[in-house]
Every structure is written in structure tokens, then in C-alpha cells.
Amino acid sequence: MLRKSDIQPLVKSVHTQLFQAQKRVAVALCGKGNIGSSWLSLFKEQKSELEKRRGMSFNLVAVIDSQTYWFDEDGIDEQQVLARYEDEAIEYQGDIWLQRLAALQGYDEGVVLDVTASAALAERYVSIAEHGLHLISANKVAGSAPSNDYHAVQDSFSKPVVTGCTTLL
């Protein structure tokens, strides 16, 4: 029996390594309170060094709170988030921000950064994985969830992409 896998991610990876100077990473920050505000300050200070060290370009494309979100695929200036959020944000509509992040063109990867204590967001972790996004979480709710929920999240991020199997005789 041989695994049959989608080769598109491999082709994209080889193309990126050969023809693109930097991998582009879209970042969605969930939470703009004390921790989110501190992260924005650190991101502003460390972004250039982080990009040099990793050989990647990191762009903040979304800021999400429990009621509203601000999404800009061209990037959001981390220095302007707190000053402009109320004017730029629109009403939260389920997982629209998540779908938009997953469908972004021009980015190689998408990352959801959860610095909230939101149980509702923690419940979306499996969906985040299913959309092919990465997750960085400081949310203790997910870590202290019942073991079935906790393991479902772990499993969703560790599953390899398998499109089918072929049996050879």
C-alpha cells in the first residue's frame, strides 16, 4: 500500500525556495487588551530583527476581538491599531475573518495568534487547523479543556494531508 499525497504543497515550497526571496506570513492577532497591546509594542520593536533572523516577512493583517474585527490584506500598521481600531473594525460575523485569512492570496502561511481568555475562540481551534492555518496560543482555556477537546485540537494540528491510498498487488 502506498500513500497518495497532494503534491501542490511540495511544488509551492520548491518554487518559493527557488524564486522567492522571503516567505510572506500573514498574522491575525486575537485580542487587543493588555497582552495584545504589549504584543503589538514588541512586534513593532522586534519585527525587523525577526524578519532578518527567519528570512520571512511578517504582516499583521487582522486584529480580532469578541465583537468586531479589522482585516486588511495589505497589512495593518501595528503602531496604529489601538488608535484606529474603533474606526476601522466591523461587526464580528462568525468565522468570516478566519475564512478571509485562509483565502489570502500573496501569502505563504497564515498564523492566528490568540492572546485572549476566550472559550469561544478556543472552540474554533480545530476549525483554524482545518483551514490550514497555524496557531500560537496563550489561551489557558484550551489548555485546560476536557481531555477529549484538548486531544481533538492536538490531533487537528498534527494530521498529515492524505488524499487517498492506493493498493499495489
C-alpha positions as CSV (number, residue, x, y, z in Angstrom):
1,M,0.0,0.0,0.0
2,L,1.3,3.4,-0.9
3,R,0.1,6.8,0.3
4,K,-1.1,9.1,-2.3
5,S,-0.5,12.7,-1.5
6,D,-1.3,16.1,-2.9
7,I,2.0,17.4,-4.5
8,Q,0.8,21.0,-4.7
9,P,2.3,22.0,-1.3
10,L,5.6,20.4,-2.3
11,V,5.7,22.2,-5.7
12,K,4.8,25.5,-4.0
13,S,7.5,25.0,-1.4
14,V,10.2,24.3,-4.0
15,H,9.1,27.3,-6.1
16,T,9.2,29.5,-3.0
17,Q,12.7,28.4,-2.1
18,L,14.0,28.8,-5.6
19,F,12.3,32.0,-6.8
20,Q,11.1,34.0,-3.8
21,A,13.5,35.9,-1.5
22,Q,11.2,35.8,1.5
23,K,8.3,33.8,2.6
24,R,5.3,36.0,3.5
25,V,3.4,35.3,6.6
26,A,0.0,36.8,7.4
27,V,-0.6,37.3,11.2
28,A,-4.1,37.6,12.8
29,L,-4.0,38.9,16.4
30,C,-6.9,37.9,18.5
31,G,-7.1,40.2,21.5
32,K,-6.1,43.8,21.8
33,G,-6.3,44.1,25.6
34,N,-3.3,44.3,27.9
35,I,-1.4,41.3,26.4
36,G,-2.4,42.2,22.8
37,S,-1.3,45.8,23.3
38,S,2.0,44.6,24.8
39,W,2.5,42.2,21.8
40,L,1.9,45.0,19.4
41,S,4.6,47.0,21.0
42,L,7.0,44.1,21.0
43,F,6.1,43.3,17.4
44,K,6.9,46.8,16.3
45,E,10.3,46.7,18.1
46,Q,11.3,43.2,17.1
47,K,9.7,42.8,13.6
48,S,12.8,43.8,11.6
49,E,15.2,41.6,13.6
50,L,12.7,38.7,13.5
51,E,12.4,39.0,9.7
52,K,16.1,39.0,9.2
53,R,16.6,36.1,11.5
54,R,13.9,34.0,10.0
55,G,14.2,35.1,6.4
56,M,10.5,35.8,6.3
57,S,8.2,38.8,6.1
58,F,5.6,39.1,8.8
59,N,2.5,41.2,8.1
60,L,-0.3,41.9,10.6
61,V,-3.4,41.6,8.5
62,A,-6.2,41.2,11.1
63,V,-7.0,42.2,14.7
64,I,-10.0,40.5,16.2
65,D,-11.8,41.0,19.5
66,S,-15.0,39.4,20.7
67,Q,-17.4,41.8,19.0
68,T,-15.5,43.3,16.0
69,Y,-12.5,42.7,13.7
70,W,-10.3,44.8,11.5
71,F,-9.0,43.0,8.4
72,D,-6.7,44.4,5.7
73,E,-4.9,42.0,3.4
74,D,-2.3,44.7,2.6
75,G,-1.3,44.9,6.2
76,I,-2.1,46.9,9.3
77,D,0.4,49.2,10.9
78,E,0.9,47.8,14.3
79,Q,1.6,51.3,15.7
80,Q,-1.9,52.4,14.6
81,V,-4.0,49.5,15.8
82,L,-5.2,51.0,19.1
83,A,-5.7,54.5,17.7
84,R,-7.6,53.4,14.6
85,Y,-9.3,50.1,15.6
86,E,-12.7,51.6,16.5
87,D,-12.9,53.4,13.1
88,E,-11.7,50.5,11.0
89,A,-13.3,47.5,12.7
90,I,-16.5,45.9,11.5
91,E,-19.0,43.8,13.4
92,Y,-17.9,40.2,14.1
93,Q,-19.7,37.8,11.8
94,G,-18.9,34.2,12.8
95,D,-15.8,32.9,11.1
96,I,-15.7,35.3,8.2
97,W,-12.3,36.6,9.4
98,L,-11.0,33.1,9.5
99,Q,-12.2,32.3,6.0
100,R,-10.6,35.5,4.7
101,L,-7.3,34.7,6.4
102,A,-7.3,31.2,4.9
103,A,-8.1,32.5,1.4
104,L,-5.5,35.3,1.3
105,Q,-3.5,35.5,-1.9
106,G,0.1,36.6,-1.8
107,Y,1.0,35.0,1.5
108,D,2.7,31.6,2.0
109,E,1.4,31.0,5.5
110,G,-1.3,32.3,7.9
111,V,-0.9,32.4,11.7
112,V,-3.6,33.0,14.3
113,L,-2.1,34.5,17.5
114,D,-4.6,34.1,20.4
115,V,-3.8,36.2,23.4
116,T,-7.3,36.1,24.8
117,A,-9.0,34.1,27.5
118,S,-11.9,33.4,25.2
119,A,-13.6,30.0,25.4
120,A,-15.4,30.8,22.1
121,L,-12.2,31.3,20.3
122,A,-10.6,28.2,21.9
123,E,-13.6,26.2,20.5
124,R,-12.5,27.3,17.0
125,Y,-9.0,25.8,17.2
126,V,-10.0,22.7,15.2
127,S,-11.5,24.9,12.5
128,I,-8.3,27.0,12.4
129,A,-6.3,23.8,11.8
130,E,-8.9,22.7,9.2
131,H,-8.4,26.0,7.3
132,G,-4.7,25.1,7.1
133,L,-3.6,27.9,9.4
134,H,-1.0,27.9,12.2
135,L,-1.9,28.7,15.8
136,I,0.1,30.4,18.6
137,S,-1.9,30.5,21.8
138,A,-1.6,31.9,25.2
139,N,-5.2,31.0,25.9
140,K,-5.3,28.8,29.0
141,V,-8.9,27.8,28.3
142,A,-7.9,25.5,25.5
143,G,-5.1,24.0,27.6
144,S,-7.4,23.3,30.5
145,A,-10.2,21.9,28.4
146,P,-11.6,18.4,28.9
147,S,-9.1,15.9,27.6
148,N,-11.3,14.9,24.6
149,D,-11.4,18.6,23.5
150,Y,-7.7,19.1,24.2
151,H,-6.7,16.0,22.2
152,A,-9.0,16.9,19.3
153,V,-7.1,20.2,19.0
154,Q,-3.7,18.4,19.1
155,D,-4.9,15.9,16.6
156,S,-6.2,18.5,14.2
157,F,-2.8,20.2,14.0
158,S,-0.8,17.0,13.7
159,K,-2.8,15.3,10.9
160,P,-0.8,14.9,7.7
161,V,-2.6,15.7,4.5
162,V,-3.5,12.4,2.8
163,T,-5.8,12.5,-0.3
164,G,-6.2,8.8,-0.6
165,C,-4.4,5.4,-0.6
166,T,-3.6,3.0,-3.5
167,T,-3.1,-0.7,-3.1
168,L,-0.5,-2.4,-5.2
169,L,-0.8,-6.1,-5.9
